[in-house]
Amino acid sequence: MRLKALVILLLGITITNNVLATEKPTASHKSVINYYMDSYINSDYKKLKAVLSEDAVFTSNRDVRVIKHKASDVLSQMKKNEGVIQRDCNVSSTIVSESDALVIARVDINYELFDGAQQNFVIIEKNKDGEWKITQVYKVFISSEGEAKRLASNAH
């Protein structure tokens, strides 16, 4: 009888832990940010898709131009590179501003082999179902003047 009770107790704990461990990625803005960062590092389009609003827009700078991409375009490109792990980079995040319905996070990606950085301003909104979803991402590519000057001086 004690063995049966112990087995039932352990089974109950295991089921409870699995239920808690499988929290939806959109349950909190923090989990959305973690999914975003992990999707970048591991080129995991499925993780990104799980936390993106269907009408999300990605905006980035290319030289002096601004480029906009739909979420579906970004996911298609990531799918082509699925499984490619980003090496030699550090990813960190900070909350710029937050409310009960809107969060602005900054996700910084610094490459060890490149004297520059990528700043991602990620807009996360709570939808009508109470899920947190990324609606906009502003990617800003920053290269330091020191790197540009060093490359120019090496060309001579």
MIDOSE-1310 file (N, C-alpha, C; in nm, 2 decimals, decimal comma, always signed):
residues 156
mrlk	+0,08/-0,12/+0,00/+0,00/+0,00/+0,00/+0,09/+0,13/+0,00; +0,19/+0,13/+0,08/+0,28/+0,24/+0,09/+0,35/+0,26/-0,05; +0,39/+0,15/-0,11/+0,46/+0,16/-0,24/+0,36/+0,22/-0,34; +0,24/+0,18/-0,34/+0,14/+0,24/-0,43/+0,11/+0,39/-0,41
alvi	+0,11/+0,43/-0,28/+0,09/+0,57/-0,25/+0,21/+0,65/-0,29; +0,33/+0,59/-0,28/+0,46/+0,66/-0,32/+0,46/+0,68/-0,47; +0,42/+0,57/-0,54/+0,42/+0,58/-0,69/+0,32/+0,69/-0,74; +0,20/+0,69/-0,68/+0,10/+0,79/-0,71/+0,15/+0,93/-0,68
lllg	+0,22/+0,95/-0,57/+0,27/+1,08/-0,53/+0,38/+1,12/-0,63; +0,47/+1,03/-0,67/+0,58/+1,07/-0,76/+0,52/+1,10/-0,90; +0,42/+1,02/-0,94/+0,35/+1,04/-1,07/+0,29/+1,18/-1,07; +0,22/+1,22/-0,96/+0,16/+1,35/-0,95/+0,26/+1,46/-0,95
itit	+0,37/+1,45/-0,89/+0,48/+1,55/-0,89/+0,53/+1,56/-1,04; +0,55/+1,45/-1,10/+0,61/+1,45/-1,24/+0,51/+1,52/-1,33; +0,38/+1,49/-1,32/+0,28/+1,55/-1,41/+0,27/+1,70/-1,38; +0,27/+1,74/-1,26/+0,27/+1,88/-1,22/+0,39/+1,96/-1,27
nnvl	+0,51/+1,90/-1,26/+0,63/+1,96/-1,31/+0,62/+1,98/-1,46; +0,57/+1,88/-1,53/+0,56/+1,89/-1,68/+0,46/+1,99/-1,72; +0,35/+2,01/-1,65/+0,25/+2,11/-1,68/+0,31/+2,25/-1,66; +0,38/+2,27/-1,55/+0,44/+2,40/-1,52/+0,56/+2,43/-1,61
atek	+0,63/+2,33/-1,65/+0,75/+2,35/-1,74/+0,70/+2,38/-1,89; +0,58/+2,35/-1,92/+0,54/+2,37/-2,06/+0,45/+2,50/-2,07; +0,49/+2,60/-1,99/+0,41/+2,72/-2,00/+0,42/+2,78/-2,14; +0,32/+2,84/-2,19/+0,32/+2,89/-2,32/+0,43/+3,00/-2,33
ptas	+0,49/+3,01/-2,45/+0,60/+3,11/-2,46/+0,55/+3,25/-2,46; +0,42/+3,27/-2,48/+0,36/+3,40/-2,48/+0,29/+3,44/-2,35; +0,31/+3,36/-2,25/+0,25/+3,38/-2,12/+0,30/+3,51/-2,05; +0,43/+3,54/-2,08/+0,49/+3,66/-2,02/+0,58/+3,73/-2,12
hksv	+0,60/+3,86/-2,10/+0,69/+3,93/-2,19/+0,83/+3,88/-2,18; +0,87/+3,83/-2,06/+1,01/+3,78/-2,04/+1,03/+3,65/-2,12; +0,93/+3,57/-2,12/+0,95/+3,44/-2,20/+0,95/+3,48/-2,35; +0,88/+3,58/-2,39/+0,88/+3,62/-2,53/+1,02/+3,67/-2,57
inyy	+1,08/+3,75/-2,48/+1,22/+3,80/-2,51/+1,32/+3,68/-2,51; +1,31/+3,59/-2,42/+1,40/+3,47/-2,42/+1,38/+3,39/-2,55; +1,26/+3,37/-2,59/+1,23/+3,30/-2,72/+1,30/+3,37/-2,83; +1,28/+3,50/-2,83/+1,34/+3,59/-2,94/+1,49/+3,57/-2,95
mdsy	+1,55/+3,58/-2,83/+1,70/+3,57/-2,83/+1,75/+3,43/-2,87; +1,68/+3,33/-2,82/+1,71/+3,19/-2,85/+1,69/+3,16/-3,00; +1,59/+3,22/-3,05/+1,56/+3,19/-3,20/+1,67/+3,25/-3,28; +1,73/+3,37/-3,24/+1,84/+3,43/-3,31/+1,96/+3,35/-3,30
insd	+2,00/+3,31/-3,18/+2,12/+3,23/-3,16/+2,12/+3,10/-3,24; +2,01/+3,03/-3,24/+2,00/+2,90/-3,29/+1,93/+2,89/-3,43; +1,90/+3,01/-3,49/+1,83/+3,01/-3,62/+1,70/+2,92/-3,61; +1,63/+2,94/-3,51/+1,51/+2,85/-3,48/+1,38/+2,93/-3,52
ykkl	+1,34/+2,92/-3,64/+1,22/+3,00/-3,69/+1,10/+2,96/-3,62; +1,09/+2,83/-3,57/+0,97/+2,79/-3,50/+0,95/+2,86/-3,37; +1,06/+2,89/-3,30/+1,05/+2,96/-3,17/+1,01/+3,11/-3,20; +1,07/+3,17/-3,30/+1,03/+3,30/-3,33/+0,88/+3,31/-3,38
kavl	+0,84/+3,22/-3,46/+0,70/+3,21/-3,50/+0,60/+3,20/-3,38; +0,64/+3,13/-3,28/+0,56/+3,11/-3,16/+0,53/+3,24/-3,09; +0,62/+3,34/-3,10/+0,60/+3,47/-3,02/+0,58/+3,59/-3,11; +0,56/+3,57/-3,24/+0,54/+3,68/-3,34/+0,39/+3,70/-3,36
seda	+0,35/+3,82/-3,37/+0,22/+3,85/-3,42/+0,22/+3,83/-3,57; +0,10/+3,79/-3,62/+0,10/+3,76/-3,76/+0,13/+3,88/-3,85; +0,10/+4,00/-3,80/+0,13/+4,12/-3,88/+0,25/+4,20/-3,83; +0,34/+4,13/-3,77/+0,46/+4,19/-3,72/+0,55/+4,24/-3,83
vfts	+0,62/+4,35/-3,80/+0,70/+4,42/-3,90/+0,84/+4,43/-3,85; +0,94/+4,40/-3,93/+1,08/+4,41/-3,89/+1,14/+4,53/-3,98; +1,20/+4,63/-3,91/+1,25/+4,74/-3,97/+1,40/+4,75/-3,94; +1,49/+4,77/-4,04/+1,63/+4,78/-4,02/+1,69/+4,89/-4,11
nrdv	+1,81/+4,92/-4,07/+1,89/+5,02/-4,15/+1,99/+4,95/-4,24; +2,00/+4,99/-4,36/+2,10/+4,94/-4,46/+2,16/+5,07/-4,52; +2,28/+5,10/-4,47/+2,35/+5,22/-4,50/+2,26/+5,34/-4,46; +2,21/+5,42/-4,55/+2,13/+5,53/-4,52/+1,98/+5,50/-4,55
rvik	+1,95/+5,38/-4,59/+1,81/+5,34/-4,62/+1,75/+5,27/-4,50; +1,62/+5,27/-4,50/+1,54/+5,19/-4,41/+1,47/+5,08/-4,48; +1,48/+4,96/-4,44/+1,42/+4,84/-4,50/+1,32/+4,78/-4,41; +1,20/+4,75/-4,46/+1,09/+4,68/-4,38/+1,07/+4,54/-4,44
hkas	+1,04/+4,45/-4,35/+1,01/+4,31/-4,38/+0,89/+4,27/-4,31; +0,80/+4,19/-4,37/+0,69/+4,13/-4,30/+0,74/+4,01/-4,22; +0,67/+3,97/-4,12/+0,71/+3,85/-4,04/+0,73/+3,73/-4,12; +0,64/+3,71/-4,22/+0,65/+3,59/-4,30/+0,77/+3,58/-4,38
dvls	+0,82/+3,70/-4,43/+0,95/+3,71/-4,50/+1,07/+3,67/-4,41; +1,07/+3,72/-4,29/+1,17/+3,69/-4,19/+1,17/+3,54/-4,16; +1,06/+3,49/-4,13/+1,05/+3,35/-4,10/+1,09/+3,26/-4,22; +1,06/+3,30/-4,34/+1,10/+3,22/-4,46/+1,26/+3,22/-4,47
qmkk	+1,32/+3,33/-4,44/+1,46/+3,34/-4,45/+1,53/+3,26/-4,34; +1,47/+3,27/-4,22/+1,52/+3,19/-4,11/+1,51/+3,04/-4,14; +1,40/+3,00/-4,20/+1,38/+2,86/-4,23/+1,49/+2,80/-4,32; +1,53/+2,89/-4,41/+1,64/+2,85/-4,50/+1,77/+2,82/-4,42
negv	+1,79/+2,90/-4,32/+1,91/+2,89/-4,23/+1,89/+2,81/-4,11; +1,79/+2,73/-4,10/+1,75/+2,65/-3,98/+1,87/+2,57/-3,93; +1,89/+2,58/-3,80/+2,00/+2,51/-3,74/+2,14/+2,57/-3,74; +2,15/+2,68/-3,81/+2,28/+2,75/-3,81/+2,30/+2,82/-3,68
iqrd	+2,39/+2,79/-3,60/+2,41/+2,85/-3,47/+2,51/+2,97/-3,48; +2,46/+3,08/-3,43/+2,54/+3,20/-3,43/+2,65/+3,19/-3,33; +2,78/+3,19/-3,38/+2,89/+3,18/-3,29/+2,96/+3,31/-3,27; +3,04/+3,32/-3,17/+3,12/+3,44/-3,14/+3,04/+3,56/-3,12
cnvs	+2,92/+3,55/-3,06/+2,84/+3,66/-3,03/+2,78/+3,65/-2,89; +2,75/+3,76/-2,83/+2,69/+3,77/-2,70/+2,56/+3,84/-2,71; +2,45/+3,78/-2,65/+2,32/+3,84/-2,66/+2,27/+3,88/-2,52; +2,22/+4,00/-2,51/+2,17/+4,04/-2,38/+2,04/+4,13/-2,40
stiv	+1,96/+4,14/-2,29/+1,84/+4,22/-2,31/+1,82/+4,31/-2,19; +1,75/+4,42/-2,21/+1,70/+4,50/-2,10/+1,56/+4,55/-2,14; +1,49/+4,58/-2,04/+1,35/+4,64/-2,06/+1,37/+4,79/-2,06; +1,33/+4,85/-2,17/+1,34/+5,00/-2,19/+1,21/+5,06/-2,12
sesd	+1,10/+5,00/-2,14/+0,97/+5,06/-2,08/+0,87/+4,94/-2,08; +0,78/+4,95/-1,98/+0,68/+4,84/-1,97/+0,56/+4,89/-1,90; +0,45/+4,84/-1,95/+0,32/+4,86/-1,89/+0,24/+4,73/-1,88; +0,12/+4,73/-1,84/+0,04/+4,60/-1,84/+0,00/+4,55/-1,98
alvi	+0,02/+4,64/-2,08/-0,02/+4,60/-2,22/+0,09/+4,61/-2,32; +0,20/+4,68/-2,29/+0,30/+4,71/-2,39/+0,44/+4,70/-2,32; +0,54/+4,64/-2,39/+0,67/+4,63/-2,34/+0,77/+4,67/-2,45; +0,86/+4,75/-2,43/+0,97/+4,78/-2,52/+1,10/+4,73/-2,46
arvd	+1,16/+4,63/-2,53/+1,28/+4,57/-2,49/+1,39/+4,60/-2,58; +1,51/+4,61/-2,53/+1,63/+4,62/-2,62/+1,71/+4,49/-2,61; +1,73/+4,43/-2,72/+1,82/+4,31/-2,73/+1,94/+4,35/-2,80; +2,06/+4,34/-2,74/+2,18/+4,37/-2,79/+2,26/+4,25/-2,84
inye	+2,31/+4,25/-2,96/+2,39/+4,14/-3,01/+2,53/+4,20/-3,04; +2,63/+4,15/-2,97/+2,77/+4,20/-2,99/+2,85/+4,08/-3,04; +2,92/+4,11/-3,16/+3,00/+4,00/-3,22/+3,14/+4,02/-3,18; +3,20/+3,91/-3,13/+3,34/+3,92/-3,09/+3,44/+3,94/-3,20
lfdg	+3,41/+3,90/-3,32/+3,50/+3,92/-3,43/+3,48/+4,04/-3,52; +3,38/+4,12/-3,47/+3,34/+4,24/-3,55/+3,33/+4,35/-3,45; +3,39/+4,46/-3,48/+3,38/+4,58/-3,39/+3,26/+4,66/-3,43; +3,15/+4,60/-3,39/+3,02/+4,67/-3,41/+2,91/+4,59/-3,33
aqqn	+2,79/+4,63/-3,35/+2,68/+4,57/-3,27/+2,55/+4,58/-3,35; +2,46/+4,50/-3,30/+2,32/+4,51/-3,35/+2,23/+4,53/-3,23; +2,16/+4,64/-3,24/+2,06/+4,67/-3,13/+1,92/+4,64/-3,19; +1,84/+4,56/-3,12/+1,71/+4,53/-3,16/+1,61/+4,59/-3,06
fvii	+1,53/+4,68/-3,10/+1,42/+4,73/-3,01/+1,30/+4,65/-3,05; +1,26/+4,57/-2,95/+1,15/+4,47/-2,97/+1,02/+4,53/-2,90; +0,92/+4,54/-2,98/+0,79/+4,59/-2,92/+0,70/+4,47/-2,90; +0,66/+4,45/-2,78/+0,58/+4,33/-2,74/+0,45/+4,39/-2,68
eknk	+0,34/+4,34/-2,74/+0,20/+4,38/-2,70/+0,12/+4,26/-2,65; +0,04/+4,29/-2,55/-0,06/+4,19/-2,50/-0,18/+4,19/-2,59; -0,21/+4,08/-2,65/-0,33/+4,08/-2,75/-0,46/+4,06/-2,67; -0,57/+4,05/-2,74/-0,70/+4,04/-2,68/-0,72/+3,91/-2,61
dgew	-0,64/+3,80/-2,64/-0,64/+3,68/-2,57/-0,55/+3,67/-2,45; -0,48/+3,78/-2,42/-0,40/+3,79/-2,31/-0,26/+3,74/-2,33; -0,22/+3,71/-2,46/-0,09/+3,66/-2,49/+0,00/+3,78/-2,53; +0,13/+3,77/-2,49/+0,23/+3,86/-2,53/+0,28/+3,82/-2,66
kitq	+0,29/+3,91/-2,76/+0,34/+3,88/-2,89/+0,42/+4,00/-2,94; +0,52/+3,97/-3,02/+0,61/+4,07/-3,08/+0,53/+4,13/-3,20; +0,52/+4,26/-3,20/+0,45/+4,33/-3,31/+0,54/+4,41/-3,40; +0,66/+4,45/-3,35/+0,75/+4,53/-3,42/+0,89/+4,50/-3,37
vykv	+0,99/+4,50/-3,46/+1,13/+4,48/-3,43/+1,20/+4,59/-3,51; +1,28/+4,67/-3,44/+1,36/+4,77/-3,51/+1,51/+4,73/-3,49; +1,57/+4,68/-3,60/+1,71/+4,64/-3,59/+1,80/+4,75/-3,64; +1,89/+4,79/-3,55/+1,99/+4,90/-3,58/+2,13/+4,84/-3,58
fiss	+2,19/+4,84/-3,70/+2,33/+4,79/-3,71/+2,43/+4,91/-3,69; +2,51/+4,89/-3,59/+2,61/+4,99/-3,55/+2,75/+4,94/-3,57; +2,82/+5,01/-3,65/+2,97/+4,98/-3,66/+3,04/+5,10/-3,61; +3,15/+5,07/-3,54/+3,22/+5,18/-3,47/+3,31/+5,25/-3,58
egea	+3,34/+5,38/-3,55/+3,42/+5,45/-3,64/+3,56/+5,40/-3,64; +3,61/+5,35/-3,53/+3,74/+5,29/-3,51/+3,76/+5,17/-3,61; +3,66/+5,09/-3,62/+3,66/+4,97/-3,71/+3,67/+5,02/-3,86; +3,59/+5,12/-3,89/+3,59/+5,18/-4,03/+3,73/+5,24/-4,06
krla	+3,78/+5,32/-3,97/+3,91/+5,38/-3,99/+4,02/+5,28/-4,00; +4,02/+5,17/-3,92/+4,12/+5,07/-3,92/+4,12/+4,99/-4,05; +4,00/+4,96/-4,10/+3,98/+4,90/-4,23/+4,04/+4,98/-4,35; +4,00/+5,11/-4,34/+4,05/+5,21/-4,44/+4,20/+5,22/-4,44
snah	+4,26/+5,22/-4,32/+4,41/+5,24/-4,31/+4,48/+5,11/-4,36; +4,42/+5,00/-4,34/+4,48/+4,87/-4,39/+4,47/+4,86/-4,54; +4,38/+4,93/-4,60/+4,36/+4,92/-4,75/+4,47/+4,99/-4,82; +4,54/+5,09/-4,75/+4,65/+5,16/-4,82/+4,78/+5,09/-4,82
